[in-house]
Amino acid sequence: MNSDRVALVTGAAQGIGAGVAKRLAEAGHPVVLADIGPGVEATAAALAAAGLNVRALRLDVADEVQVASLPRLLGDWWPQLAVLVNNAGISPKVNNRPRKIAEMPVAEWRRVLEVNLTGAFLVSQACMVPMRARGWGRIVNMTSQAARAKSQLAGAHYAASKTGLMGFTRSLAVELGPHGITCNAIAPGRIDTPMAQGSSDAANAAFIAQVPLGRVGTPLDVAEVVAFLASDAAGYVTGATIDVGGGSFMP
């Protein structure tokens, strides 16, 4: 059981984040579901109704003041924090397509990097404190196949932020390894989430056509890998990026 290892999952109101939160809670972790949107309370309530030990937290990961308040917001769960999943991310589109670089407002570029990359930095920086104190921890960063290969479904800001997150993962792994903390990244391919549904049917169909397993992934496909990386069994895995894309990207 993992009842003394609290997990914090950002971007947990829906999609991959909600699936990860559910899977970690089923593994025995007390789980904090954090999200900027109001749907996080309903998602947490559904998991609690199923008998899982969860709490909801409204959080903008790009807000330094909010992130600095995590010890107070988590209260008695803060000293037990042992697992962090940096899943919060945004991928703005217009008419189901990302803006071209030439047409991209700098405010949109900045917001995507603030949420997808700086947010992971801020939350990791805060959460490494209780992990270092206990000499054990797991950090999992959700990157993307758009960071591994060219993509026509993701904007340049999204691809840049997720590529940066891979480098950040390696730096965290080096710095935190001596403290018993592993840090890894997961690069999902096309996953059936509200974010993916923002792309056109034609774009999704074209993607599926070149996936060896012939389907889009599910949040559970990703969540199972997170559960492994959060476990004792993955104690010698750090600094890695694991592709979960049905074979759509093979380095």
VENQUI-V201851 format. One record per backbone hydrogen bond with DSSP energy under -1.0 kcal/mol. CO is the residue of the C=O (numbers start at 1). NH is the residue of the N-H. E is the energy in kcal/mol with one decimal. If there is no record, write none. Layout:
co = {CO,CO}
nh = {NH,NH}
e = {E,E}
//
This chain:
co = {2,6,6,7,8,9,14,15,16,17,18,19,20,21,22,23,24,25,30,31,32,33,34,35,37,38,39,40,41,42,43,44,45,47,48,52,53,55,57,60,63,64,67,69,70,71,74,75,78,80,82,83,84,85,85,86,94,97,100,101,105,106,107,108,109,110,111,112,113,113,114,117,118,119,120,121,122,123,124,126,127,128,129,130,131,131,137,138,139,140,141,141,144,145,145,155,156,157,158,159,160,161,162,163,164,165,166,167,168,169,170,171,172,173,176,176,177,180,182,183,184,185,186,187,188,190,191,193,195,196,200,201,202,203,204,205,207,208,211,217,218,219,220,222,223,224,225,226,228,232,234,240,242,244,245,246}
nh = {5,82,83,32,85,34,18,19,20,21,22,23,24,25,26,27,29,28,7,55,9,57,12,59,40,41,43,44,45,46,47,48,49,52,51,54,31,33,35,63,67,68,70,73,74,75,77,78,81,6,138,8,140,10,87,142,97,94,103,104,109,110,111,112,113,114,115,116,117,118,119,121,122,123,124,125,126,127,128,129,131,132,133,134,135,136,182,84,184,86,143,186,147,148,149,159,160,161,162,163,164,165,166,167,168,169,170,171,172,173,174,175,176,177,179,181,180,137,139,239,141,242,143,244,145,217,193,197,198,199,204,205,206,207,208,209,210,211,214,192,222,223,224,226,227,228,229,230,231,235,237,185,187,189,248,213}
e = {-2.2,-2.9,-2.1,-3.1,-2.9,-2.8,-1.3,-2.0,-2.7,-2.5,-2.1,-2.1,-2.6,-2.2,-2.2,-1.2,-2.1,-1.5,-3.0,-2.2,-2.6,-2.5,-2.2,-1.8,-1.3,-1.1,-2.1,-2.4,-2.4,-2.0,-1.8,-2.6,-2.2,-2.0,-1.9,-1.1,-2.3,-3.3,-2.0,-2.1,-2.4,-2.3,-1.8,-2.7,-2.9,-1.1,-2.2,-1.5,-1.8,-1.9,-2.2,-2.6,-2.8,-2.3,-1.5,-2.5,-1.1,-3.6,-1.3,-1.2,-1.9,-2.7,-2.1,-2.1,-2.0,-2.6,-2.4,-2.8,-1.8,-2.5,-1.5,-1.9,-2.8,-2.5,-2.2,-2.5,-1.8,-2.7,-2.0,-1.1,-1.2,-2.8,-1.8,-1.4,-1.2,-1.6,-2.1,-2.8,-2.4,-2.3,-1.0,-2.3,-1.7,-1.6,-1.6,-2.5,-2.6,-2.3,-2.4,-2.1,-2.3,-1.6,-1.1,-1.4,-2.4,-2.0,-1.7,-2.0,-2.6,-2.4,-2.0,-2.3,-3.0,-1.5,-1.8,-1.7,-2.1,-1.5,-2.3,-3.2,-2.7,-2.7,-2.3,-1.9,-2.0,-3.4,-1.7,-2.2,-1.1,-1.8,-2.2,-2.6,-2.3,-1.7,-2.4,-1.8,-1.4,-1.8,-2.0,-2.8,-1.2,-2.8,-2.3,-2.0,-2.6,-1.6,-2.5,-1.9,-1.7,-1.7,-1.9,-3.1,-2.8,-2.4,-1.5,-1.5}
//
